[in-house]
């Protein structure tokens, strides 16, 4: 807890460091209500670690971490340990440059009912295999998600703030320099919004982009607000797989679907990218969190 009245620790870092290394069993750290201004690192030796807060806006981990030398960006929460779970908390980074809320490269990691917020260009940096985000809220100015991972976002909300007039903004970018259909981003039952825009501004927002030679995107049963004018910004790489299925909202208009996007025509076709099949979710996601293994509608 923040004041130490309910525990032996007053910081998240101290509690993490006191947890066993390479644990084969789940280790749960309950974080009491309050704001914890610190940089938290979940090292590769901290396996099976669970951080549970009191709820979004009640338990907050915050920092102004930044890397003055540029890349890689510094993070408020960095995860490399496998089978990590964060639940019911807010994670923020107030740095204006080269700072992210979360840097996640942990295998079989889960973020459940969390809010991730950044004020720089990136909110979540990802890398690695098997990442699941459920009922999370993402806030930032551009490229809310950047990296290369096999990541599945379900029932998440994305809020992108227009940071410069008449500019093009993008929700996510993949940095793939290898050809692999194992890695990519799947968005299922999500919502995409552009906020803090004036009524007279013409918005140009896109769901995805590529920072490398390859890209893999699937967007299914999601809501796209009117500011979303396209699925992919610019000319896609030669090897790109981009698919959509039963998206709704003004931004999901057929006029916004370029020729290279695969419009999946059946539940059977879309099921190839369900949580069950794309992420093998039924084999490793704990029943302590909510999830939908299959296509809903």
Rosetta blueprint (number, residue, H / E / L):
1 X L
2 X L
3 X L
4 X L
5 X L
6 X L
7 X L
8 X L
9 X L
10 X L
11 X L
12 X H
13 X H
14 X H
15 X H
16 X H
17 X H
18 X H
19 X L
20 X L
21 X L
22 X L
23 X L
24 X L
25 X L
26 X L
27 X E
28 X E
29 X E
30 X E
31 X L
32 X L
33 X L
34 X E
35 X E
36 X E
37 X E
38 X L
39 X L
40 X E
41 X E
42 X E
43 X L
44 X L
45 X L
46 X L
47 X L
48 X L
49 X E
50 X E
51 X E
52 X E
53 X L
54 X L
55 X L
56 X L
57 X L
58 X L
59 X E
60 X E
61 X E
62 X E
63 X E
64 X L
65 X L
66 X L
67 X L
68 X L
69 X L
70 X L
71 X L
72 X L
73 X L
74 X E
75 X E
76 X E
77 X E
78 X E
79 X E
80 X L
81 X L
82 X L
83 X L
84 X L
85 X E
86 X E
87 X E
88 X E
89 X E
90 X E
91 X E
92 X E
93 X E
94 X L
95 X L
96 X L
97 X L
98 X L
99 X E
100 X E
101 X E
102 X E
103 X E
104 X E
105 X L
106 X L
107 X L
108 X L
109 X E
110 X E
111 X E
112 X E
113 X E
114 X E
115 X E
116 X E
117 X E
118 X E
119 X L
120 X L
121 X L
122 X L
123 X L
124 X E
125 X E
126 X E
127 X E
128 X E
129 X E
130 X E
131 X E
132 X E
133 X E
134 X E
135 X L
136 X L
137 X E
138 X E
139 X E
140 X E
141 X L
142 X L
143 X L
144 X L
145 X E
146 X E
147 X E
148 X E
149 X E
150 X E
151 X E
152 X E
153 X E
154 X E
155 X L
156 X L
157 X E
158 X E
159 X E
160 X E
161 X E
162 X L
163 X L
164 X L
165 X L
166 X L
167 X L
168 X E
169 X E
170 X E
171 X E
172 X E
173 X E
174 X E
175 X L
176 X E
177 X L
178 X L
179 X L
180 X L
181 X L
182 X L
183 X L
184 X E
185 X E
186 X E
187 X E
188 X E
189 X L
190 X L
191 X E
192 X E
193 X E
194 X E
195 X E
196 X L
197 X L
198 X L
199 X L
200 X L
201 X L
202 X L
203 X L
204 X E
205 X E
206 X E
207 X E
208 X E
209 X E
210 X E
211 X L
212 X L
213 X L
214 X E
215 X E
216 X E
217 X E
218 X E
219 X E
220 X E
221 X L
222 X L
223 X E
224 X E
225 X L
226 X L
227 X L
228 X E
229 X E
230 X E
231 X E
232 X E
233 X L
234 X L
235 X L
236 X L
237 X L
238 X L
239 X E
240 X E
241 X E
242 X E
243 X E
244 X E
245 X E
246 X L
247 X L
248 X E
249 X L
250 X H
251 X H
252 X H
253 X L
254 X H
255 X H
256 X H
257 X L
258 X L
259 X L
260 X L
261 X L
262 X E
263 X E
264 X L
265 X L
266 X L
267 X H
268 X H
269 X H
270 X H
271 X H
272 X H
273 X H
274 X L
275 X H
276 X H
277 X H
278 X H
279 X L
280 X L
281 X H
282 X H
283 X H
284 X H
285 X L
286 X L
287 X L
288 X L
289 X L
290 X L
291 X L
292 X L
293 X L
294 X L
295 X L
296 X L
297 X L
